[in-house]
């Protein structure tokens, strides 16, 4: 299961409306890279792959490919605003460590 907080879901809907992407879901991926080994990738998509895991949380559709799902199971996506800017934050219980800036993780 992958979840998204109400605050993050509200931000997703705001972005989707501003970019004329209403009705599309969010694609979540884990890609190699970053100083800790893996990085998160998040973007709007309207196509679901045959092997994708599909979830809905707080009214947002979430799509995850099988390779990424092994690193994203039980992740919660939040939206945070702070002194260093604003953005989506992945609360990942599968992560064994993150880099200093928090944009990549190790598994």
PDB file as gemmi writes it, atoms N, CA and C in Angstrom:
CRYST1    1.000    1.000    1.000  90.00  90.00  90.00 P 1                      
ATOM      1  N   UNK A   1       0.844  -1.177   0.000  1.00  0.00           N  
ATOM      2  CA  UNK A   1       0.000   0.000   0.000  1.00  0.00           C  
ATOM      3  C   UNK A   1       0.888   1.238   0.000  1.00  0.00           C  
ATOM      4  N   UNK A   2       0.507   2.197  -0.793  1.00  0.00           N  
ATOM      5  CA  UNK A   2       1.178   3.497  -0.840  1.00  0.00           C  
ATOM      6  C   UNK A   2       0.108   4.541  -0.563  1.00  0.00           C  
ATOM      7  N   UNK A   3       0.426   5.502   0.291  1.00  0.00           N  
ATOM      8  CA  UNK A   3      -0.560   6.520   0.642  1.00  0.00           C  
ATOM      9  C   UNK A   3      -0.014   7.914   0.385  1.00  0.00           C  
ATOM     10  N   UNK A   4      -0.926   8.860   0.297  1.00  0.00           N  
ATOM     11  CA  UNK A   4      -0.579  10.265   0.122  1.00  0.00           C  
ATOM     12  C   UNK A   4      -1.397  11.058   1.141  1.00  0.00           C  
ATOM     13  N   UNK A   5      -0.762  11.983   1.835  1.00  0.00           N  
ATOM     14  CA  UNK A   5      -1.469  12.760   2.851  1.00  0.00           C  
ATOM     15  C   UNK A   5      -2.473  13.699   2.183  1.00  0.00           C  
ATOM     16  N   UNK A   6      -3.416  14.179   2.981  1.00  0.00           N  
ATOM     17  CA  UNK A   6      -4.416  15.107   2.450  1.00  0.00           C  
ATOM     18  C   UNK A   6      -3.746  16.386   1.934  1.00  0.00           C  
ATOM     19  N   UNK A   7      -2.730  16.865   2.649  1.00  0.00           N  
ATOM     20  CA  UNK A   7      -2.015  18.077   2.207  1.00  0.00           C  
ATOM     21  C   UNK A   7      -1.349  17.844   0.851  1.00  0.00           C  
ATOM     22  N   UNK A   8      -0.707  16.693   0.670  1.00  0.00           N  
ATOM     23  CA  UNK A   8      -0.064  16.379  -0.604  1.00  0.00           C  
ATOM     24  C   UNK A   8      -1.106  16.185  -1.703  1.00  0.00           C  
ATOM     25  N   UNK A   9      -2.225  15.537  -1.370  1.00  0.00           N  
ATOM     26  CA  UNK A   9      -3.290  15.325  -2.357  1.00  0.00           C  
ATOM     27  C   UNK A   9      -3.868  16.649  -2.835  1.00  0.00           C  
ATOM     28  N   UNK A  10      -4.025  17.591  -1.914  1.00  0.00           N  
ATOM     29  CA  UNK A  10      -4.517  18.928  -2.287  1.00  0.00           C  
ATOM     30  C   UNK A  10      -3.552  19.590  -3.248  1.00  0.00           C  
ATOM     31  N   UNK A  11      -2.262  19.488  -2.987  1.00  0.00           N  
ATOM     32  CA  UNK A  11      -1.248  20.084  -3.871  1.00  0.00           C  
ATOM     33  C   UNK A  11      -1.252  19.404  -5.234  1.00  0.00           C  
ATOM     34  N   UNK A  12      -1.407  18.077  -5.265  1.00  0.00           N  
ATOM     35  CA  UNK A  12      -1.478  17.353  -6.535  1.00  0.00           C  
ATOM     36  C   UNK A  12      -2.656  17.868  -7.362  1.00  0.00           C  
ATOM     37  N   UNK A  13      -3.812  18.029  -6.718  1.00  0.00           N  
ATOM     38  CA  UNK A  13      -4.995  18.529  -7.440  1.00  0.00           C  
ATOM     39  C   UNK A  13      -4.772  19.949  -7.948  1.00  0.00           C  
ATOM     40  N   UNK A  14      -4.117  20.796  -7.154  1.00  0.00           N  
ATOM     41  CA  UNK A  14      -3.807  22.171  -7.583  1.00  0.00           C  
ATOM     42  C   UNK A  14      -2.928  22.154  -8.833  1.00  0.00           C  
ATOM     43  N   UNK A  15      -1.895  21.332  -8.823  1.00  0.00           N  
ATOM     44  CA  UNK A  15      -0.973  21.244  -9.963  1.00  0.00           C  
ATOM     45  C   UNK A  15      -1.694  20.682 -11.183  1.00  0.00           C  
ATOM     46  N   UNK A  16      -2.485  19.628 -10.978  1.00  0.00           N  
ATOM     47  CA  UNK A  16      -3.215  19.011 -12.087  1.00  0.00           C  
ATOM     48  C   UNK A  16      -4.170  20.001 -12.735  1.00  0.00           C  
ATOM     49  N   UNK A  17      -4.846  20.792 -11.929  1.00  0.00           N  
ATOM     50  CA  UNK A  17      -5.781  21.782 -12.469  1.00  0.00           C  
ATOM     51  C   UNK A  17      -5.027  22.876 -13.223  1.00  0.00           C  
ATOM     52  N   UNK A  18      -3.938  23.357 -12.664  1.00  0.00           N  
ATOM     53  CA  UNK A  18      -3.155  24.423 -13.305  1.00  0.00           C  
ATOM     54  C   UNK A  18      -2.536  23.966 -14.624  1.00  0.00           C  
ATOM     55  N   UNK A  19      -2.195  22.687 -14.720  1.00  0.00           N  
ATOM     56  CA  UNK A  19      -1.527  22.154 -15.914  1.00  0.00           C  
ATOM     57  C   UNK A  19      -2.488  21.412 -16.853  1.00  0.00           C  
ATOM     58  N   UNK A  20      -3.791  21.495 -16.579  1.00  0.00           N  
ATOM     59  CA  UNK A  20      -4.821  20.815 -17.385  1.00  0.00           C  
ATOM     60  C   UNK A  20      -4.563  19.301 -17.444  1.00  0.00           C  
ATOM     61  N   UNK A  21      -4.271  18.704 -16.285  1.00  0.00           N  
ATOM     62  CA  UNK A  21      -3.977  17.272 -16.194  1.00  0.00           C  
ATOM     63  C   UNK A  21      -4.991  16.536 -15.316  1.00  0.00           C  
ATOM     64  N   UNK A  22      -6.151  17.153 -15.083  1.00  0.00           N  
ATOM     65  CA  UNK A  22      -7.173  16.530 -14.247  1.00  0.00           C  
ATOM     66  C   UNK A  22      -7.548  15.166 -14.821  1.00  0.00           C  
ATOM     67  N   UNK A  23      -7.748  14.202 -13.948  1.00  0.00           N  
ATOM     68  CA  UNK A  23      -8.106  12.856 -14.371  1.00  0.00           C  
ATOM     69  C   UNK A  23      -6.912  11.930 -14.505  1.00  0.00           C  
ATOM     70  N   UNK A  24      -5.715  12.489 -14.551  1.00  0.00           N  
ATOM     71  CA  UNK A  24      -4.522  11.646 -14.630  1.00  0.00           C  
ATOM     72  C   UNK A  24      -4.083  11.256 -13.219  1.00  0.00           C  
ATOM     73  N   UNK A  25      -3.337  10.168 -13.135  1.00  0.00           N  
ATOM     74  CA  UNK A  25      -2.795   9.721 -11.863  1.00  0.00           C  
ATOM     75  C   UNK A  25      -1.339  10.118 -11.736  1.00  0.00           C  
ATOM     76  N   UNK A  26      -0.760   9.791 -10.607  1.00  0.00           N  
ATOM     77  CA  UNK A  26       0.657  10.048 -10.375  1.00  0.00           C  
ATOM     78  C   UNK A  26       1.447   8.762 -10.570  1.00  0.00           C  
ATOM     79  N   UNK A  27       2.474   8.833 -11.377  1.00  0.00           N  
ATOM     80  CA  UNK A  27       3.411   7.724 -11.568  1.00  0.00           C  
ATOM     81  C   UNK A  27       4.531   7.909 -10.559  1.00  0.00           C  
ATOM     82  N   UNK A  28       4.784   6.899  -9.745  1.00  0.00           N  
ATOM     83  CA  UNK A  28       5.893   6.913  -8.787  1.00  0.00           C  
ATOM     84  C   UNK A  28       6.920   5.918  -9.266  1.00  0.00           C  
ATOM     85  N   UNK A  29       8.173   6.352  -9.297  1.00  0.00           N  
ATOM     86  CA  UNK A  29       9.263   5.467  -9.714  1.00  0.00           C  
ATOM     87  C   UNK A  29      10.461   5.661  -8.802  1.00  0.00           C  
ATOM     88  N   UNK A  30      11.257   4.629  -8.744  1.00  0.00           N  
ATOM     89  CA  UNK A  30      12.562   4.715  -8.109  1.00  0.00           C  
ATOM     90  C   UNK A  30      13.577   4.549  -9.231  1.00  0.00           C  
ATOM     91  N   UNK A  31      14.508   5.486  -9.314  1.00  0.00           N  
ATOM     92  CA  UNK A  31      15.537   5.437 -10.355  1.00  0.00           C  
ATOM     93  C   UNK A  31      16.911   5.456  -9.700  1.00  0.00           C  
ATOM     94  N   UNK A  32      17.864   4.832 -10.362  1.00  0.00           N  
ATOM     95  CA  UNK A  32      19.228   4.844  -9.865  1.00  0.00           C  
ATOM     96  C   UNK A  32      19.800   6.247  -9.959  1.00  0.00           C  
ATOM     97  N   UNK A  33      20.560   6.633  -8.954  1.00  0.00           N  
ATOM     98  CA  UNK A  33      21.186   7.950  -8.971  1.00  0.00           C  
ATOM     99  C   UNK A  33      21.070   8.640  -7.632  1.00  0.00           C  
ATOM    100  N   UNK A  34      21.619   9.802  -7.560  1.00  0.00           N  
ATOM    101  CA  UNK A  34      21.650  10.527  -6.300  1.00  0.00           C  
ATOM    102  C   UNK A  34      22.828  10.056  -5.473  1.00  0.00           C  
ATOM    103  N   UNK A  35      23.202  10.821  -4.510  1.00  0.00           N  
ATOM    104  CA  UNK A  35      24.402  10.491  -3.734  1.00  0.00           C  
ATOM    105  C   UNK A  35      24.203   9.306  -2.805  1.00  0.00           C  
ATOM    106  N   UNK A  36      22.957   8.876  -2.544  1.00  0.00           N  
ATOM    107  CA  UNK A  36      22.725   7.732  -1.671  1.00  0.00           C  
ATOM    108  C   UNK A  36      22.372   6.459  -2.459  1.00  0.00           C  
ATOM    109  N   UNK A  37      22.236   6.559  -3.785  1.00  0.00           N  
ATOM    110  CA  UNK A  37      21.997   5.365  -4.597  1.00  0.00           C  
ATOM    111  C   UNK A  37      20.722   5.361  -5.406  1.00  0.00           C  
ATOM    112  N   UNK A  38      19.605   5.811  -4.827  1.00  0.00           N  
ATOM    113  CA  UNK A  38      18.322   5.826  -5.521  1.00  0.00           C  
ATOM    114  C   UNK A  38      17.653   7.183  -5.343  1.00  0.00           C  
ATOM    115  N   UNK A  39      16.849   7.561  -6.350  1.00  0.00           N  
ATOM    116  CA  UNK A  39      16.081   8.798  -6.275  1.00  0.00           C  
ATOM    117  C   UNK A  39      14.621   8.494  -6.594  1.00  0.00           C  
ATOM    118  N   UNK A  40      13.743   9.342  -6.113  1.00  0.00           N  
ATOM    119  CA  UNK A  40      12.321   9.219  -6.396  1.00  0.00           C  
ATOM    120  C   UNK A  40      11.989  10.030  -7.647  1.00  0.00           C  
ATOM    121  N   UNK A  41      11.051   9.525  -8.420  1.00  0.00           N  
ATOM    122  CA  UNK A  41      10.562  10.231  -9.598  1.00  0.00           C  
ATOM    123  C   UNK A  41       9.042  10.236  -9.496  1.00  0.00           C  
ATOM    124  N   UNK A  42       8.435  11.375  -9.727  1.00  0.00           N  
ATOM    125  CA  UNK A  42       7.000  11.552  -9.550  1.00  0.00           C  
ATOM    126  C   UNK A  42       6.495  12.431 -10.681  1.00  0.00           C  
ATOM    127  N   UNK A  43       5.530  11.934 -11.460  1.00  0.00           N  
ATOM    128  CA  UNK A  43       4.980  12.733 -12.553  1.00  0.00           C  
ATOM    129  C   UNK A  43       3.579  12.251 -12.891  1.00  0.00           C  
ATOM    130  N   UNK A  44       2.820  13.094 -13.598  1.00  0.00           N  
ATOM    131  CA  UNK A  44       1.459  12.752 -14.002  1.00  0.00           C  
ATOM    132  C   UNK A  44       1.492  11.801 -15.191  1.00  0.00           C  
ATOM    133  N   UNK A  45       0.545  10.849 -15.187  1.00  0.00           N  
ATOM    134  CA  UNK A  45       0.455   9.905 -16.296  1.00  0.00           C  
ATOM    135  C   UNK A  45      -0.972   9.390 -16.393  1.00  0.00           C  
ATOM    136  N   UNK A  46      -1.406   9.129 -17.620  1.00  0.00           N  
ATOM    137  CA  UNK A  46      -2.751   8.601 -17.816  1.00  0.00           C  
ATOM    138  C   UNK A  46      -2.755   7.154 -18.282  1.00  0.00           C  
ATOM    139  N   UNK A  47      -1.580   6.540 -18.453  1.00  0.00           N  
ATOM    140  CA  UNK A  47      -1.492   5.157 -18.913  1.00  0.00           C  
ATOM    141  C   UNK A  47      -1.042   4.256 -17.778  1.00  0.00           C  
ATOM    142  N   UNK A  48      -1.758   3.151 -17.631  1.00  0.00           N  
ATOM    143  CA  UNK A  48      -1.416   2.170 -16.616  1.00  0.00           C  
ATOM    144  C   UNK A  48      -0.838   0.954 -17.320  1.00  0.00           C  
ATOM    145  N   UNK A  49       0.341   0.512 -16.891  1.00  0.00           N  
ATOM    146  CA  UNK A  49       0.966  -0.665 -17.470  1.00  0.00           C  
ATOM    147  C   UNK A  49       0.283  -1.942 -16.989  1.00  0.00           C  
ATOM    148  N   UNK A  50       0.397  -3.007 -17.757  1.00  0.00           N  
ATOM    149  CA  UNK A  50      -0.232  -4.289 -17.417  1.00  0.00           C  
ATOM    150  C   UNK A  50       0.226  -4.824 -16.066  1.00  0.00           C  
ATOM    151  N   UNK A  51       1.456  -4.546 -15.688  1.00  0.00           N  
ATOM    152  CA  UNK A  51       2.009  -5.105 -14.448  1.00  0.00           C  
ATOM    153  C   UNK A  51       2.059  -4.084 -13.306  1.00  0.00           C  
ATOM    154  N   UNK A  52       1.564  -2.875 -13.557  1.00  0.00           N  
ATOM    155  CA  UNK A  52       1.610  -1.821 -12.537  1.00  0.00           C  
ATOM    156  C   UNK A  52       0.745  -2.146 -11.330  1.00  0.00           C  
ATOM    157  N   UNK A  53       1.209  -1.721 -10.173  1.00  0.00           N  
ATOM    158  CA  UNK A  53       0.396  -1.699  -8.970  1.00  0.00           C  
ATOM    159  C   UNK A  53      -0.374  -0.381  -9.018  1.00  0.00           C  
ATOM    160  N   UNK A  54      -1.637  -0.410  -8.630  1.00  0.00           N  
ATOM    161  CA  UNK A  54      -2.454   0.805  -8.656  1.00  0.00           C  
ATOM    162  C   UNK A  54      -3.095   0.999  -7.295  1.00  0.00           C  
ATOM    163  N   UNK A  55      -3.023   2.229  -6.789  1.00  0.00           N  
ATOM    164  CA  UNK A  55      -3.598   2.575  -5.499  1.00  0.00           C  
ATOM    165  C   UNK A  55      -4.390   3.862  -5.652  1.00  0.00           C  
ATOM    166  N   UNK A  56      -5.266   4.126  -4.705  1.00  0.00           N  
ATOM    167  CA  UNK A  56      -5.924   5.420  -4.620  1.00  0.00           C  
ATOM    168  C   UNK A  56      -5.896   5.847  -3.167  1.00  0.00           C  
ATOM    169  N   UNK A  57      -5.439   7.072  -2.939  1.00  0.00           N  
ATOM    170  CA  UNK A  57      -5.326   7.589  -1.584  1.00  0.00           C  
ATOM    171  C   UNK A  57      -5.735   9.052  -1.588  1.00  0.00           C  
ATOM    172  N   UNK A  58      -6.670   9.409  -0.736  1.00  0.00           N  
ATOM    173  CA  UNK A  58      -7.184  10.781  -0.651  1.00  0.00           C  
ATOM    174  C   UNK A  58      -7.588  11.321  -2.021  1.00  0.00           C  
ATOM    175  N   UNK A  59      -8.174  10.452  -2.843  1.00  0.00           N  
ATOM    176  CA  UNK A  59      -8.691  10.856  -4.146  1.00  0.00           C  
ATOM    177  C   UNK A  59      -7.657  10.942  -5.252  1.00  0.00           C  
ATOM    178  N   UNK A  60      -6.421  10.546  -4.987  1.00  0.00           N  
ATOM    179  CA  UNK A  60      -5.353  10.598  -5.990  1.00  0.00           C  
ATOM    180  C   UNK A  60      -5.006   9.174  -6.418  1.00  0.00           C  
ATOM    181  N   UNK A  61      -5.005   8.935  -7.727  1.00  0.00           N  
ATOM    182  CA  UNK A  61      -4.594   7.644  -8.260  1.00  0.00           C  
ATOM    183  C   UNK A  61      -3.069   7.591  -8.311  1.00  0.00           C  
ATOM    184  N   UNK A  62      -2.515   6.471  -7.864  1.00  0.00           N  
ATOM    185  CA  UNK A  62      -1.067   6.280  -7.827  1.00  0.00           C  
ATOM    186  C   UNK A  62      -0.719   5.022  -8.606  1.00  0.00           C  
ATOM    187  N   UNK A  63       0.271   5.120  -9.521  1.00  0.00           N  
ATOM    188  CA  UNK A  63       0.699   3.991 -10.338  1.00  0.00           C  
ATOM    189  C   UNK A  63       2.176   3.716 -10.062  1.00  0.00           C  
ATOM    190  N   UNK A  64       2.507   2.429  -9.870  1.00  0.00           N  
ATOM    191  CA  UNK A  64       3.882   2.049  -9.563  1.00  0.00           C  
ATOM    192  C   UNK A  64       4.246   0.791 -10.341  1.00  0.00           C  
ATOM    193  N   UNK A  65       5.381   0.821 -11.030  1.00  0.00           N  
ATOM    194  CA  UNK A  65       5.848  -0.365 -11.746  1.00  0.00           C  
ATOM    195  C   UNK A  65       6.383  -1.378 -10.729  1.00  0.00           C  
ATOM    196  N   UNK A  66       6.418  -2.677 -11.100  1.00  0.00           N  
ATOM    197  CA  UNK A  66       6.831  -3.719 -10.143  1.00  0.00           C  
ATOM    198  C   UNK A  66       8.236  -3.531  -9.581  1.00  0.00           C  
ATOM    199  N   UNK A  67       9.178  -3.079 -10.385  1.00  0.00           N  
ATOM    200  CA  UNK A  67      10.549  -2.876  -9.920  1.00  0.00           C  
ATOM    201  C   UNK A  67      10.598  -1.795  -8.830  1.00  0.00           C  
ATOM    202  N   UNK A  68       9.900  -0.693  -9.063  1.00  0.00           N  
ATOM    203  CA  UNK A  68       9.887   0.397  -8.084  1.00  0.00           C  
ATOM    204  C   UNK A  68       9.118   0.025  -6.830  1.00  0.00           C  
ATOM    205  N   UNK A  69       8.057  -0.788  -6.997  1.00  0.00           N  
ATOM    206  CA  UNK A  69       7.201  -1.113  -5.859  1.00  0.00           C  
ATOM    207  C   UNK A  69       7.969  -1.789  -4.726  1.00  0.00           C  
ATOM    208  N   UNK A  70       8.968  -2.578  -5.068  1.00  0.00           N  
ATOM    209  CA  UNK A  70       9.725  -3.254  -4.004  1.00  0.00           C  
ATOM    210  C   UNK A  70      10.428  -2.255  -3.084  1.00  0.00           C  
ATOM    211  N   UNK A  71      10.701  -1.060  -3.571  1.00  0.00           N  
ATOM    212  CA  UNK A  71      11.335  -0.017  -2.757  1.00  0.00           C  
ATOM    213  C   UNK A  71      10.318   0.960  -2.163  1.00  0.00           C  
ATOM    214  N   UNK A  72       9.086   0.928  -2.683  1.00  0.00           N  
ATOM    215  CA  UNK A  72       8.086   1.923  -2.286  1.00  0.00           C  
ATOM    216  C   UNK A  72       6.938   1.375  -1.445  1.00  0.00           C  
ATOM    217  N   UNK A  73       6.942   0.095  -1.180  1.00  0.00           N  
ATOM    218  CA  UNK A  73       5.851  -0.478  -0.394  1.00  0.00           C  
ATOM    219  C   UNK A  73       5.766   0.206   0.966  1.00  0.00           C  
ATOM    220  N   UNK A  74       4.560   0.604   1.339  1.00  0.00           N  
ATOM    221  CA  UNK A  74       4.248   1.292   2.610  1.00  0.00           C  
ATOM    222  C   UNK A  74       4.791   2.714   2.700  1.00  0.00           C  
ATOM    223  N   UNK A  75       5.111   3.321   1.581  1.00  0.00           N  
ATOM    224  CA  UNK A  75       5.563   4.715   1.556  1.00  0.00           C  
ATOM    225  C   UNK A  75       4.374   5.653   1.751  1.00  0.00           C  
ATOM    226  N   UNK A  76       4.616   6.740   2.456  1.00  0.00           N  
ATOM    227  CA  UNK A  76       3.641   7.821   2.575  1.00  0.00           C  
ATOM    228  C   UNK A  76       4.250   9.059   1.919  1.00  0.00           C  
ATOM    229  N   UNK A  77       3.486   9.692   1.045  1.00  0.00           N  
ATOM    230  CA  UNK A  77       3.947  10.907   0.374  1.00  0.00           C  
ATOM    231  C   UNK A  77       3.280  12.100   1.042  1.00  0.00           C  
ATOM    232  N   UNK A  78       4.083  13.049   1.447  1.00  0.00           N  
ATOM    233  CA  UNK A  78       3.582  14.260   2.094  1.00  0.00           C  
ATOM    234  C   UNK A  78       4.044  15.466   1.287  1.00  0.00           C  
ATOM    235  N   UNK A  79       3.470  16.625   1.571  1.00  0.00           N  
ATOM    236  CA  UNK A  79       3.920  17.874   0.963  1.00  0.00           C  
ATOM    237  C   UNK A  79       4.359  18.777   2.100  1.00  0.00           C  
ATOM    238  N   UNK A  80       5.589  19.247   2.035  1.00  0.00           N  
ATOM    239  CA  UNK A  80       6.136  20.069   3.108  1.00  0.00           C  
ATOM    240  C   UNK A  80       6.584  21.422   2.564  1.00  0.00           C  
ATOM    241  N   UNK A  81       6.452  22.416   3.410  1.00  0.00           N  
ATOM    242  CA  UNK A  81       6.916  23.778   3.102  1.00  0.00           C  
ATOM    243  C   UNK A  81       7.819  24.205   4.241  1.00  0.00           C  
ATOM    244  N   UNK A  82       8.980  24.747   3.904  1.00  0.00           N  
ATOM    245  CA  UNK A  82       9.913  25.146   4.940  1.00  0.00           C  
ATOM    246  C   UNK A  82      10.875  26.211   4.443  1.00  0.00           C  
ATOM    247  N   UNK A  83      11.899  26.463   5.219  1.00  0.00           N  
ATOM    248  CA  UNK A  83      12.878  27.489   4.887  1.00  0.00           C  
ATOM    249  C   UNK A  83      13.645  27.163   3.614  1.00  0.00           C  
ATOM    250  N   UNK A  84      13.801  25.886   3.309  1.00  0.00           N  
ATOM    251  CA  UNK A  84      14.565  25.475   2.130  1.00  0.00           C  
ATOM    252  C   UNK A  84      13.680  25.251   0.912  1.00  0.00           C  
ATOM    253  N   UNK A  85      12.440  25.699   0.980  1.00  0.00           N  
ATOM    254  CA  UNK A  85      11.527  25.546  -0.144  1.00  0.00           C  
ATOM    255  C   UNK A  85      10.403  24.586   0.185  1.00  0.00           C  
ATOM    256  N   UNK A  86       9.691  24.186  -0.853  1.00  0.00           N  
ATOM    257  CA  UNK A  86       8.547  23.305  -0.684  1.00  0.00           C  
ATOM    258  C   UNK A  86       8.656  22.155  -1.668  1.00  0.00           C  
ATOM    259  N   UNK A  87       8.051  21.039  -1.303  1.00  0.00           N  
ATOM    260  CA  UNK A  87       8.057  19.905  -2.208  1.00  0.00           C  
ATOM    261  C   UNK A  87       7.467  18.666  -1.574  1.00  0.00           C  
ATOM    262  N   UNK A  88       7.398  17.621  -2.371  1.00  0.00           N  
ATOM    263  CA  UNK A  88       6.871  16.350  -1.905  1.00  0.00           C  
ATOM    264  C   UNK A  88       7.958  15.597  -1.150  1.00  0.00           C  
ATOM    265  N   UNK A  89       7.565  15.009  -0.026  1.00  0.00           N  
ATOM    266  CA  UNK A  89       8.502  14.265   0.812  1.00  0.00           C  
ATOM    267  C   UNK A  89       8.014  12.821   0.897  1.00  0.00           C  
ATOM    268  N   UNK A  90       8.920  11.887   0.672  1.00  0.00           N  
ATOM    269  CA  UNK A  90       8.619  10.465   0.742  1.00  0.00           C  
ATOM    270  C   UNK A  90       9.041   9.947   2.105  1.00  0.00           C  
ATOM    271  N   UNK A  91       8.079   9.498   2.900  1.00  0.00           N  
ATOM    272  CA  UNK A  91       8.364   8.864   4.183  1.00  0.00           C  
ATOM    273  C   UNK A  91       8.425   7.365   3.909  1.00  0.00           C  
ATOM    274  N   UNK A  92       9.655   6.852   3.770  1.00  0.00           N  
ATOM    275  CA  UNK A  92       9.875   5.499   3.287  1.00  0.00           C  
ATOM    276  C   UNK A  92      10.453   4.605   4.388  1.00  0.00           C  
ATOM    277  N   UNK A  93       9.636   3.663   4.914  1.00  0.00           N  
ATOM    278  CA  UNK A  93      10.145   2.769   5.951  1.00  0.00           C  
ATOM    279  C   UNK A  93      11.164   1.754   5.422  1.00  0.00           C  
ATOM    280  N   UNK A  94      11.288   1.622   4.090  1.00  0.00           N  
ATOM    281  CA  UNK A  94      12.226   0.675   3.490  1.00  0.00           C  
ATOM    282  C   UNK A  94      13.625   1.264   3.321  1.00  0.00           C  
ATOM    283  N   UNK A  95      13.753   2.556   3.512  1.00  0.00           N  
ATOM    284  CA  UNK A  95      15.024   3.240   3.322  1.00  0.00           C  
ATOM    285  C   UNK A  95      15.971   2.948   4.473  1.00  0.00           C  
ATOM    286  N   UNK A  96      17.193   2.599   4.119  1.00  0.00           N  
ATOM    287  CA  UNK A  96      18.208   2.355   5.158  1.00  0.00           C  
ATOM    288  C   UNK A  96      19.029   3.614   5.458  1.00  0.00           C  
ATOM    289  N   UNK A  97      18.875   4.637   4.616  1.00  0.00           N  
ATOM    290  CA  UNK A  97      19.584   5.883   4.825  1.00  0.00           C  
ATOM    291  C   UNK A  97      19.257   6.872   3.719  1.00  0.00           C  
ATOM    292  N   UNK A  98      19.473   8.134   3.974  1.00  0.00           N  
ATOM    293  CA  UNK A  98      19.264   9.171   2.971  1.00  0.00           C  
ATOM    294  C   UNK A  98      20.497  10.044   2.878  1.00  0.00           C  
ATOM    295  N   UNK A  99      20.555  10.812   1.815  1.00  0.00           N  
ATOM    296  CA  UNK A  99      21.663  11.758   1.690  1.00  0.00           C  
ATOM    297  C   UNK A  99      21.368  12.989   2.546  1.00  0.00           C  
ATOM    298  N   UNK A 100      22.297  13.892   2.639  1.00  0.00           N  
ATOM    299  CA  UNK A 100      22.123  15.075   3.466  1.00  0.00           C  
ATOM    300  C   UNK A 100      20.958  15.959   3.068  1.00  0.00           C  
ATOM    301  N   UNK A 101      20.708  16.066   1.765  1.00  0.00           N  
ATOM    302  CA  UNK A 101      19.625  16.931   1.318  1.00  0.00           C  
ATOM    303  C   UNK A 101      18.281  16.196   1.292  1.00  0.00           C  
ATOM    304  N   UNK A 102      18.287  14.856   1.452  1.00  0.00           N  
ATOM    305  CA  UNK A 102      17.049  14.090   1.510  1.00  0.00           C  
ATOM    306  C   UNK A 102      16.441  13.755   0.167  1.00  0.00           C  
ATOM    307  N   UNK A 103      17.143  14.039  -0.942  1.00  0.00           N  
ATOM    308  CA  UNK A 103      16.547  13.780  -2.250  1.00  0.00           C  
ATOM    309  C   UNK A 103      16.863  12.393  -2.786  1.00  0.00           C  
ATOM    310  N   UNK A 104      17.725  11.636  -2.112  1.00  0.00           N  
ATOM    311  CA  UNK A 104      17.987  10.258  -2.536  1.00  0.00           C  
ATOM    312  C   UNK A 104      18.092   9.375  -1.283  1.00  0.00           C  
ATOM    313  N   UNK A 105      18.024   8.056  -1.522  1.00  0.00           N  
ATOM    314  CA  UNK A 105      18.040   7.123  -0.408  1.00  0.00           C  
ATOM    315  C   UNK A 105      18.784   5.856  -0.773  1.00  0.00           C  
ATOM    316  N   UNK A 106      19.112   5.075   0.237  1.00  0.00           N  
ATOM    317  CA  UNK A 106      19.715   3.754   0.014  1.00  0.00           C  
ATOM    318  C   UNK A 106      18.758   2.708   0.541  1.00  0.00           C  
ATOM    319  N   UNK A 107      18.809   1.536  -0.103  1.00  0.00           N  
ATOM    320  CA  UNK A 107      17.876   0.464   0.294  1.00  0.00           C  
ATOM    321  C   UNK A 107      18.633  -0.717   0.849  1.00  0.00           C  
TER     322      UNK A 107                                                      
END                                                                             
